[in-house]
Amino acid sequence: MAMSELNLQIYACRKCRLWQTAKHAVPGEGPLAGKVMLVGQNPGADEDESGRPFIGRAGKYLTKTLLEFGIKREEVFITNIVKHTSPKNRKPYPDEVDACLPYLMTQIGIIKPKIIVLFGASAKEAPRVEGIEYIEVIHPSAAMRFTKMRERFRVQIMELAKKISKMEPEN
């Protein structure tokens, strides 16, 4: 399946209740042959407005931190485990995660990343695909709010950057 076809399915999705209060589905964005995929919990209000992942305060902080360690946002595929915002940005319910998981798994199959970075509790519950390295990282919104988490987040992003720099370039 092509990513464009999958995105159309995500935009039209009615598998759970979240579409009813959302303005836009947020499939994700980035290179289709990306070595790294970043997976968050669910889109927030800014993401719901724009249809783009991680563009609110936490997204800006994430982009800035990635760049500090030499990772350009354009070089990673960014998505969420759930593709619609949830009311009051609550944690998605298990049935909402289950409804969206096939989309994430198809994205993984299309992109074939070497590393998947999981932000937040819901994302950390994502099933693992053999042959992919999974890295659980503090969510950028928590890192913004809490000093100790911020320090740990920066270390985790630094470690990610080191892993990326050691990866074989693709021909």
Residue frames as qw, qx, qy, qz and C-alpha x, y, z in Angstrom:
[[0.000, 0.889, 0.457, 0.000, 0.00, 0.00, 0.00],
 [0.370, 0.480, -0.035, 0.795, 1.23, 3.51, -0.77],
 [0.215, -0.268, -0.501, 0.794, 1.46, 6.08, 2.04],
 [0.241, -0.015, -0.160, -0.957, -0.90, 8.38, 0.13],
 [0.572, -0.265, -0.653, -0.419, -3.57, 5.64, 0.09],
 [0.494, -0.315, -0.690, 0.426, -3.03, 4.95, 3.81],
 [0.067, -0.115, -0.240, 0.962, -3.33, 8.67, 4.60],
 [0.426, -0.174, -0.386, -0.799, -6.69, 8.78, 2.78],
 [0.612, -0.333, -0.716, -0.048, -7.88, 5.88, 4.96],
 [0.369, -0.253, -0.526, 0.723, -6.73, 7.72, 8.10],
 [0.127, -0.024, -0.032, -0.991, -8.49, 10.94, 7.02],
 [0.585, -0.191, -0.439, -0.654, -11.73, 8.99, 6.49],
 [0.350, -0.020, -0.892, 0.287, -11.39, 6.83, 9.62],
 [0.560, -0.423, 0.002, -0.712, -14.46, 6.30, 11.80],
 [0.654, -0.003, -0.750, 0.094, -13.23, 3.23, 13.73],
 [0.378, -0.368, -0.637, 0.562, -13.55, 4.91, 17.14],
 [0.072, -0.873, -0.466, 0.121, -15.25, 7.96, 18.67],
 [0.424, -0.494, 0.042, 0.758, -12.29, 10.36, 18.38],
 [0.251, 0.253, 0.509, 0.783, -13.08, 11.57, 14.86],
 [0.110, -0.770, -0.611, -0.145, -16.34, 13.07, 16.17],
 [0.296, -0.910, -0.130, 0.260, -14.60, 15.86, 18.10],
 [0.551, -0.315, 0.353, 0.688, -11.50, 16.24, 15.93],
 [0.357, 0.780, -0.069, -0.509, -11.03, 18.78, 13.15],
 [0.560, 0.618, -0.522, -0.177, -8.34, 16.84, 11.30],
 [0.975, -0.150, 0.051, 0.156, -6.80, 13.41, 11.35],
 [0.040, -0.870, 0.483, 0.088, -3.02, 13.59, 11.73],
 [0.974, 0.189, -0.123, 0.018, -1.40, 10.72, 9.80],
 [0.700, -0.484, 0.249, 0.463, 2.20, 11.84, 10.16],
 [0.478, 0.870, -0.117, -0.015, 4.94, 13.30, 7.99],
 [0.402, -0.678, 0.565, 0.243, 8.50, 12.76, 6.95],
 [0.290, 0.488, -0.724, -0.393, 10.61, 10.78, 4.52],
 [0.921, 0.019, -0.042, -0.387, 9.12, 7.49, 3.36],
 [0.859, 0.200, -0.399, 0.252, 12.52, 5.83, 3.55],
 [0.213, -0.804, 0.347, -0.434, 13.43, 7.33, 6.91],
 [0.511, 0.193, -0.778, 0.312, 15.81, 5.44, 9.16],
 [0.092, -0.120, -0.685, 0.713, 14.08, 6.84, 12.24],
 [0.326, -0.567, -0.546, -0.524, 10.40, 7.06, 13.16],
 [0.028, -0.083, 0.551, -0.830, 9.18, 9.12, 16.12],
 [0.395, -0.447, -0.725, -0.345, 5.87, 7.97, 17.62],
 [0.154, -0.209, 0.424, -0.868, 3.92, 10.04, 20.12],
 [0.224, 0.248, 0.841, -0.425, 0.68, 9.34, 21.97],
 [0.273, 0.698, 0.654, 0.101, -1.92, 11.42, 20.10],
 [0.247, 0.477, 0.171, 0.826, -2.23, 14.79, 18.36],
 [0.153, -0.457, -0.490, 0.727, -2.90, 17.83, 20.53],
 [0.258, 0.804, 0.379, -0.379, -4.93, 20.97, 19.77],
 [0.071, 0.721, -0.384, -0.573, -2.33, 22.57, 17.49],
 [0.168, -0.153, 0.904, 0.361, -1.92, 19.33, 15.58],
 [0.310, 0.530, 0.779, -0.128, -5.68, 18.95, 15.28],
 [0.220, 0.821, 0.089, -0.519, -5.90, 22.46, 13.81],
 [0.140, 0.697, -0.527, -0.466, -3.17, 21.88, 11.22],
 [0.959, 0.234, -0.021, -0.159, -3.26, 18.14, 10.53],
 [0.550, 0.575, -0.526, 0.300, 0.51, 17.99, 11.21],
 [0.827, -0.406, -0.347, 0.175, 2.23, 16.08, 14.06],
 [0.659, -0.430, -0.149, 0.598, 4.28, 17.65, 16.86],
 [0.315, 0.536, 0.163, 0.766, 3.93, 21.32, 15.90],
 [0.411, -0.860, -0.207, -0.221, 2.64, 22.75, 19.20],
 [0.267, -0.860, 0.395, -0.185, 4.83, 23.76, 22.16],
 [0.796, -0.324, 0.507, 0.068, 6.06, 20.20, 22.76],
 [0.814, 0.461, 0.260, 0.240, 6.73, 19.78, 19.04],
 [0.255, 0.910, -0.194, 0.264, 8.74, 23.00, 18.86],
 [0.489, -0.704, 0.505, -0.101, 10.74, 21.88, 21.89],
 [0.889, 0.010, 0.441, 0.124, 11.29, 18.46, 20.29],
 [0.663, 0.698, 0.085, 0.259, 12.41, 19.99, 16.98],
 [0.014, -0.914, 0.334, -0.230, 14.80, 22.37, 18.78],
 [0.656, -0.527, 0.538, -0.045, 16.29, 19.57, 20.92],
 [0.894, 0.256, 0.325, 0.173, 16.70, 17.22, 17.95],
 [0.494, 0.822, -0.063, 0.276, 18.51, 19.96, 16.02],
 [0.317, -0.845, 0.412, -0.126, 20.83, 20.65, 18.97],
 [0.668, -0.333, 0.659, 0.091, 22.07, 17.09, 18.56],
 [0.006, -0.394, 0.693, 0.604, 22.27, 17.20, 14.76],
 [0.242, 0.340, 0.903, 0.104, 18.95, 15.54, 13.92],
 [0.210, 0.060, -0.223, -0.950, 16.82, 17.45, 11.41],
 [0.567, 0.244, 0.532, -0.580, 13.07, 17.07, 11.72],
 [0.650, 0.517, -0.249, -0.499, 12.87, 16.60, 7.94],
 [0.316, 0.427, -0.845, -0.064, 15.04, 13.47, 8.24],
 [0.102, 0.044, 0.934, -0.341, 12.68, 11.55, 10.56],
 [0.365, -0.396, -0.638, -0.550, 9.12, 10.34, 10.10],
 [0.104, -0.039, 0.587, -0.802, 6.91, 11.72, 12.87],
 [0.504, -0.330, -0.594, -0.533, 3.53, 10.26, 13.77],
 [0.429, -0.314, 0.534, -0.657, 1.37, 9.24, 16.73],
 [0.100, 0.056, 0.992, -0.056, -0.04, 5.93, 17.85],
 [0.242, 0.664, 0.669, -0.228, -3.55, 7.50, 17.71],
 [0.351, 0.247, 0.437, 0.791, -4.34, 9.64, 14.65],
 [0.173, -0.747, -0.339, -0.545, -7.06, 11.96, 16.07],
 [0.011, -0.381, 0.484, -0.787, -6.89, 14.27, 19.08],
 [0.385, -0.425, -0.811, 0.113, -8.68, 13.14, 22.22],
 [0.269, -0.850, -0.265, -0.368, -11.00, 15.36, 24.28],
 [0.419, -0.881, 0.195, -0.103, -9.00, 17.58, 26.63],
 [0.409, 0.639, -0.643, 0.101, -5.88, 15.78, 25.35],
 [0.772, -0.391, 0.421, -0.270, -6.59, 12.84, 27.66],
 [0.213, -0.341, 0.894, 0.197, -4.69, 9.60, 27.29],
 [0.596, 0.112, -0.521, -0.600, -6.32, 7.54, 24.53],
 [0.800, -0.179, 0.414, -0.395, -8.49, 4.66, 25.71],
 [0.462, -0.242, 0.826, 0.213, -7.36, 1.12, 24.84],
 [0.601, 0.511, 0.615, 0.026, -10.07, 0.68, 22.18],
 [0.298, 0.931, -0.054, -0.205, -8.93, 3.93, 20.51],
 [0.203, -0.645, 0.692, 0.251, -5.33, 2.71, 20.46],
 [0.569, 0.071, 0.813, 0.097, -6.48, -0.67, 19.10],
 [0.546, 0.743, 0.362, -0.137, -8.45, 1.06, 16.33],
 [0.239, 0.921, -0.263, -0.157, -5.38, 3.03, 15.19],
 [0.590, -0.484, 0.611, 0.211, -2.68, 0.36, 15.60],
 [0.762, 0.340, 0.491, 0.249, -3.17, -1.10, 12.10],
 [0.342, 0.933, 0.011, 0.112, -2.38, 2.34, 10.65],
 [0.282, -0.828, 0.483, 0.052, 0.85, 2.60, 12.64],
 [0.734, -0.173, 0.631, 0.179, 1.85, -0.95, 11.73],
 [0.674, 0.623, 0.338, 0.207, 1.23, -0.19, 8.03],
 [0.105, 0.972, -0.203, 0.049, 3.30, 2.99, 8.31],
 [0.521, -0.599, 0.595, 0.126, 6.13, 0.96, 9.83],
 [0.778, 0.183, 0.571, 0.190, 5.84, -1.53, 6.97],
 [0.505, 0.833, 0.153, 0.166, 6.04, 1.23, 4.35],
 [0.017, -0.945, 0.310, -0.108, 8.88, 3.20, 5.94],
 [0.932, 0.023, -0.260, 0.250, 10.89, 0.27, 7.32],
 [0.105, -0.891, 0.328, -0.297, 12.71, 2.35, 9.94],
 [0.609, 0.231, -0.666, 0.364, 15.79, 1.04, 11.70],
 [0.184, -0.110, -0.632, 0.745, 14.87, 2.85, 14.94],
 [0.297, -0.672, -0.482, -0.478, 11.48, 3.75, 16.40],
 [0.129, 0.112, -0.501, 0.848, 11.43, 6.31, 19.21],
 [0.358, -0.591, -0.696, -0.194, 8.39, 6.03, 21.47],
 [0.002, 0.274, -0.291, 0.917, 7.24, 9.15, 23.39],
 [0.527, -0.222, 0.199, -0.796, 4.82, 8.74, 26.28],
 [0.498, -0.114, 0.788, -0.344, 2.92, 5.92, 27.94],
 [0.794, 0.411, 0.277, -0.352, 0.51, 5.01, 25.12],
 [0.557, 0.691, -0.439, -0.143, 3.25, 4.93, 22.49],
 [0.102, -0.515, 0.836, -0.159, 5.40, 2.70, 24.70],
 [0.682, 0.061, 0.649, -0.331, 2.63, 0.09, 24.53],
 [0.641, 0.557, -0.301, -0.434, 3.00, -0.22, 20.74],
 [0.970, -0.014, 0.232, 0.067, 3.73, -3.76, 19.53],
 [0.247, -0.687, 0.553, 0.402, 7.32, -4.41, 18.52],
 [0.834, 0.527, -0.100, -0.128, 8.41, -5.45, 15.04],
 [0.852, -0.269, 0.268, 0.360, 11.38, -7.78, 14.84],
 [0.656, 0.297, 0.231, 0.654, 14.51, -6.21, 13.39],
 [0.029, 0.797, 0.081, 0.597, 13.66, -2.67, 14.56],
 [0.406, -0.073, -0.556, 0.721, 15.35, -1.06, 17.56],
 [0.292, -0.798, -0.417, -0.323, 12.85, 0.59, 19.90],
 [0.337, 0.097, -0.412, 0.841, 13.85, 3.43, 22.19],
 [0.293, -0.782, -0.549, -0.032, 11.49, 4.66, 24.91],
 [0.307, 0.219, -0.131, 0.917, 11.96, 8.37, 25.55],
 [0.021, -0.513, -0.526, 0.677, 10.35, 10.84, 27.94],
 [0.292, 0.764, 0.524, 0.238, 7.60, 12.79, 26.18],
 [0.349, 0.337, 0.003, 0.874, 8.78, 16.29, 25.14],
 [0.337, -0.714, -0.199, -0.580, 5.86, 17.92, 27.00],
 [0.788, -0.580, -0.168, 0.122, 7.00, 16.32, 30.28],
 [0.700, 0.017, -0.038, 0.713, 10.60, 17.31, 29.54],
 [0.097, 0.605, 0.120, 0.781, 9.49, 20.91, 29.10],
 [0.516, -0.719, -0.159, -0.438, 7.76, 20.98, 32.49],
 [0.815, -0.573, 0.086, 0.028, 10.10, 19.08, 34.79],
 [0.038, 0.852, -0.519, -0.059, 13.83, 19.81, 35.14],
 [0.514, -0.346, 0.784, 0.035, 14.90, 16.24, 35.94],
 [0.736, 0.418, 0.532, -0.006, 12.90, 14.90, 33.02],
 [0.403, 0.899, -0.126, -0.117, 14.35, 17.60, 30.77],
 [0.170, -0.700, 0.686, 0.103, 17.88, 16.50, 31.66],
 [0.612, -0.028, 0.790, 0.021, 17.02, 12.84, 31.03],
 [0.645, 0.685, 0.311, -0.132, 15.24, 13.72, 27.75],
 [0.242, 0.883, -0.372, -0.153, 18.34, 15.57, 26.50],
 [0.346, -0.452, 0.818, 0.080, 20.53, 12.57, 27.35],
 [0.680, 0.278, 0.676, -0.066, 18.09, 10.26, 25.53],
 [0.557, 0.818, 0.072, -0.125, 18.12, 12.47, 22.41],
 [0.011, -0.789, 0.600, 0.136, 21.92, 12.65, 22.56],
 [0.520, -0.185, 0.833, 0.036, 22.06, 8.83, 22.71],
 [0.682, 0.570, 0.444, -0.115, 19.65, 8.66, 19.75],
 [0.337, 0.892, -0.245, -0.175, 21.89, 11.02, 17.76],
 [0.243, -0.575, 0.772, 0.117, 24.90, 8.77, 18.47],
 [0.644, 0.151, 0.750, -0.029, 22.98, 5.71, 17.26],
 [0.586, 0.768, 0.203, -0.158, 21.93, 7.52, 14.09],
 [0.140, 0.861, -0.453, -0.185, 25.49, 8.64, 13.36],
 [0.367, -0.380, 0.845, 0.084, 26.70, 5.03, 13.60],
 [0.758, 0.386, 0.478, -0.219, 24.11, 3.72, 11.14],
 [0.484, 0.008, 0.629, 0.608, 25.25, 2.60, 7.72],
 [0.305, 0.445, -0.118, -0.834, 24.37, 5.08, 5.00],
 [0.703, 0.358, 0.604, -0.117, 21.82, 3.66, 2.59],
 [0.231, -0.199, 0.606, 0.735, 22.71, 3.36, -1.11]]
